[in-house]
């Protein structure tokens, strides 16, 4: 009976000692966690509002907002572990090693992710723009953190990794409101230069729908096939394809009416017989 009472007394003392030892760290940990949770939500809202004011891409803005919240929670977690005597330095080394392994395993994905962030910050193109990137041409349908989606003019959908786009030359075809339409023709040597220029100029001026800007007809080169001419008219970016088709038609029709012949390609030489 006395042994049972002694055991109960010892257990009670140990419980009181344990509670006295860990009560303060537990209370502080609860306070830190509550403060970190509130601070993380406040930081997310603050970062998201700042990104909206800076006109950052919405996807990137949400990413930065979530990242700020996770950083605050991770810092709070390290404080809580420190209250209970956990060596946060060794834990940081372990997390760093794990992060390095994950980074090496997902190197390509992380590269696309980083490129997506840079594309959203610098914004070389936006949804609806016509671009030439990574050897592909199309209208931008969607931009996310890993890839960019294009719709081609023959109605195909192409998914391009962002690292392939950001690491190459990007041509934004629809960036400016107007574009120059160039029609290149090669005329036979027998045609009169002044007469050819006059015919091509009238054809350029007669292109329907072009912008009311001066046209240019330039003699660009003289080669073995004939004289190379470039006809230049201006069009709005939205009407570029239609104006190009109209310009090609006007040039071809005008040259045919004036009986000005195109240069004939040189036929390959026949092999010598033995």
C-alpha distance (Angstrom), angle and dihedral (degrees) to the residues before:
residue distance angle dihedral
X1 . . .
X2 3.78 . .
X3 3.79 90.3 .
X4 3.81 90.6 55.2
X5 3.79 91.1 49.9
X6 3.80 91.1 49.3
X7 3.80 91.2 49.7
X8 3.81 91.7 49.3
X9 3.80 90.8 47.9
X10 3.80 91.1 49.5
X11 3.82 91.7 49.0
X12 3.79 91.0 48.6
X13 3.77 91.8 51.0
X14 3.81 91.0 48.6
X15 3.81 91.1 49.9
X16 3.80 91.1 49.8
X17 3.81 90.4 47.3
X18 3.82 91.6 48.0
X19 3.82 91.6 48.6
X20 3.79 91.4 47.4
X21 3.81 91.1 49.3
X22 3.81 98.3 47.1
X23 3.81 103.2 26.3
X24 3.79 93.8 85.4
X25 3.85 95.3 46.1
X26 3.81 90.5 47.3
X27 3.80 92.6 50.3
X28 3.80 91.5 46.5
X29 3.80 90.1 47.5
X30 3.80 91.2 52.9
X31 3.80 90.2 49.5
X32 3.82 91.6 48.2
X33 3.81 92.6 47.9
X34 3.81 92.7 48.6
X35 3.81 91.9 46.7
X36 3.82 91.5 46.6
X37 3.81 92.2 49.7
X38 3.80 92.4 51.6
X39 3.81 91.7 43.1
X40 3.82 91.7 49.4
X41 3.82 92.0 53.3
X42 3.79 90.7 46.0
X43 3.83 91.3 48.7
X44 3.82 92.0 49.4
X45 3.80 92.2 52.5
X46 3.82 91.9 44.5
X47 3.84 94.1 49.7
X48 3.81 92.3 44.5
X49 3.82 91.4 51.1
X50 3.82 90.9 47.7
X51 3.82 91.0 50.6
X52 3.81 90.7 50.8
X53 3.80 91.3 51.0
X54 3.82 89.8 48.7
X55 3.84 89.3 48.6
X56 3.81 92.0 -122.4
X57 3.80 115.2 170.4
X58 3.87 107.6 -85.2
X59 3.81 93.6 -124.4
X60 3.81 91.8 52.7
X61 3.80 91.1 44.4
X62 3.81 92.0 55.3
X63 3.80 90.5 47.0
X64 3.81 93.3 52.4
X65 3.82 90.4 46.3
X66 3.81 93.0 52.9
X67 3.80 91.1 43.9
X68 3.82 92.0 55.0
X69 3.81 90.5 51.4
X70 3.80 93.2 49.9
X71 3.80 91.7 49.0
X72 3.80 91.0 55.4
X73 3.81 92.0 47.6
X74 3.81 92.0 49.2
X75 3.80 91.3 51.2
X76 3.81 89.9 49.7
X77 3.81 90.6 49.2
X78 3.81 90.7 54.4
X79 3.83 90.1 51.9
X80 3.80 91.4 49.8
X81 3.80 92.5 49.9
X82 3.80 89.5 49.0
X83 3.83 90.3 55.2
X84 3.80 88.8 59.8
X85 3.78 94.2 48.4
X86 3.80 97.6 -102.9
X87 3.80 112.5 152.1
X88 3.80 100.8 -119.4
X89 3.81 92.0 -175.0
X90 3.81 92.6 64.9
X91 3.80 89.5 42.0
X92 3.79 89.8 53.8
X93 3.79 90.4 52.1
X94 3.81 90.1 50.4
X95 3.80 92.4 48.6
X96 3.79 89.6 47.6
X97 3.80 91.5 53.3
X98 3.79 91.2 48.1
X99 3.78 90.4 48.0
X100 3.80 90.8 50.4
X101 3.81 91.6 51.3
X102 3.79 91.6 48.5
X103 3.79 90.5 47.1
X104 3.79 92.3 52.9
X105 3.80 91.3 47.2
X106 3.80 92.7 50.1
X107 3.78 98.1 34.2
X108 3.80 94.3 130.9
X109 3.80 93.3 45.7
X110 3.80 92.2 47.8
X111 3.80 89.6 49.5
X112 3.80 89.9 53.6
X113 3.81 89.2 45.7
X114 3.81 93.2 52.0
X115 3.81 91.0 45.5
X116 3.81 89.7 50.8
X117 3.81 90.3 54.3
X118 3.81 90.8 50.3
X119 3.82 92.0 48.1
X120 3.79 90.5 52.0
X121 3.80 92.3 48.1
X122 3.82 97.8 46.9
X123 3.83 94.9 30.6
X124 3.82 101.2 -157.4
X125 3.79 86.9 173.8
X126 3.79 139.9 9.0
X127 3.78 137.6 -154.6
X128 3.81 109.9 -63.8
X129 3.81 95.9 27.4
X130 3.79 121.1 124.5
X131 3.80 109.3 -128.7
X132 3.78 141.9 172.7
X133 3.81 110.2 -143.0
X134 3.81 136.6 149.3
X135 3.79 89.5 2.9
X136 3.82 93.3 -56.6
X137 3.81 131.0 109.4
X138 3.78 124.4 -157.1
X139 3.78 150.1 105.7
X140 3.81 115.7 -70.1
X141 3.81 108.4 -112.7
X142 3.81 100.7 170.7
X143 3.80 140.3 -0.6
X144 3.80 120.0 -158.7
X145 3.79 135.7 160.7
X146 3.81 95.2 -88.2
X147 3.80 108.3 30.4
X148 3.79 145.5 7.3
X149 3.80 120.1 -128.9
X150 3.81 120.3 -144.4
X151 3.79 131.0 -171.3
X152 3.80 110.9 -148.7
X153 3.79 124.3 -143.3
X154 3.81 90.6 -107.1
X155 3.84 88.9 55.9
X156 3.79 101.1 -101.2
X157 3.80 122.5 139.4
X158 3.80 117.2 -135.2
X159 3.81 126.4 -168.2
X160 3.81 112.2 -156.2
X161 3.84 123.0 -173.0
X162 3.79 109.9 -118.1
X163 3.81 92.5 -128.2
X164 3.82 89.5 61.2
X165 3.80 90.4 53.0
X166 3.80 100.0 41.7
X167 3.81 92.0 47.2
X168 3.81 93.9 53.8
X169 3.79 140.0 53.6
X170 3.81 113.4 -72.0
X171 3.79 118.8 -155.3
X172 3.80 113.8 -164.5
X173 3.79 101.9 -160.0
X174 3.80 96.0 -176.4
X175 3.81 97.9 43.2
X176 3.83 93.8 105.6
X177 3.79 124.4 52.9
X178 3.82 93.7 -126.6
X179 3.80 135.2 37.5
X180 3.77 136.3 -166.6
X181 3.79 118.1 -116.1
X182 3.82 113.7 -146.9
X183 3.80 122.7 -163.5
X184 3.81 114.1 -172.4
X185 3.80 121.2 -163.1
X186 3.79 133.0 171.1
X187 3.80 115.1 -142.8
X188 3.81 125.3 -159.8
X189 3.83 117.4 -101.5
X190 3.79 93.1 -113.2
X191 3.83 94.1 67.5
X192 3.80 119.5 100.6
X193 3.80 111.4 -109.9
X194 3.81 97.5 -142.4
X195 3.78 93.0 44.9
X196 3.78 90.8 49.3
X197 3.81 91.9 50.3
X198 3.82 90.8 50.3
X199 3.81 93.1 50.0
X200 3.79 93.3 47.2
X201 3.82 92.5 46.7
X202 3.79 92.1 53.0
X203 3.78 90.0 47.0
X204 3.81 91.1 52.2
X205 3.79 92.5 48.1
X206 3.79 89.9 51.3
X207 3.80 96.4 56.0
X208 3.84 105.9 123.3
X209 3.79 117.2 -127.9
X210 3.80 97.4 15.3
X211 3.79 120.9 138.3
X212 3.78 116.1 -93.7
X213 3.79 95.4 -107.2
X214 3.82 129.1 119.9
X215 3.78 113.9 -81.2
X216 3.79 122.5 -135.0
X217 3.80 129.6 -146.4
X218 3.81 111.5 -170.5
X219 3.80 130.5 -175.0
X220 3.80 98.7 -140.1
X221 3.80 104.6 174.8
X222 3.82 146.8 -6.1
X223 3.77 115.5 -144.4
X224 3.77 141.8 157.3
X225 3.81 91.7 -78.2
X226 3.79 96.9 49.2
X227 3.80 143.2 -86.4
X228 3.82 117.6 -30.8
X229 3.81 115.7 -142.0
X230 3.79 130.1 -172.0
X231 3.81 120.3 -155.0
X232 3.82 113.4 -160.3
X233 3.81 126.3 -165.0
X234 3.80 130.2 160.0
X235 3.80 127.3 -122.7
X236 3.79 138.5 173.4
X237 3.80 112.4 -96.4
X238 3.80 91.7 -115.9
X239 3.84 92.2 54.5
X240 3.81 97.8 40.5
X241 3.80 98.3 113.2
X242 3.81 93.8 44.5
X243 3.81 92.6 48.3
X244 3.81 91.3 47.5
X245 3.79 90.7 53.7
X246 3.80 90.6 48.1
X247 3.81 91.7 48.5
X248 3.81 92.3 50.7
X249 3.79 90.5 50.7
X250 3.79 94.3 47.9
X251 3.81 93.1 49.0
X252 3.80 94.0 47.6
X253 3.81 93.2 46.1
X254 3.81 93.5 46.9
X255 3.82 93.6 50.1
X256 3.80 92.1 47.9
X257 3.81 92.1 50.9
X258 3.78 91.8 49.1
X259 3.83 90.7 47.8
X260 3.81 91.1 -124.0
X261 3.79 108.0 155.0
X262 3.77 126.8 -139.4
X263 3.79 117.7 -126.0
X264 3.78 115.3 -92.5
X265 3.80 116.9 -129.8
X266 3.76 115.7 -112.1
X267 3.81 110.2 -106.1
X268 3.83 114.8 -127.5
X269 3.76 115.0 -102.0
X270 3.79 116.0 -100.1
X271 3.80 115.0 -114.1
X272 3.77 115.3 -102.0
X273 3.80 115.0 -108.6
X274 3.76 123.6 -130.4
